Amino acid sequence: MATIAIEKKRKNIDLSVDTLKKLSIMAASQGKSLKAFIENILETKANSLSVEVSSNPSPSGDPWFDDPENMAEVEKRVKAYKEGKVKTTVVLQSTEDITNFINSL
């Protein structure tokens, strides 16, 4: 029989005394150590999650970034900036700066 080694990482967590008491009681009722009980809960929860990575860079999922033309423009500008080809920089530090910039357009 082959043995499979699963990589593990240790992580300390802080829980309230009340939470630890409740978890200890639940663990004891299942005949498990508190550590094994908590690990099992976390493993089960993590395995039930579906992790998806969106190509949309907006944290709020702004649909503007779903348009391929908009993304192409963003990528073009990022590339130009990284290559040092950007000639102007706009720095807006206050609401007054933003208002003045918008009004100048």
Helices and strands as residue ranges (DSSP letters): H 17-29, H 34-48, G 63-66, H 68-82, H 95-104
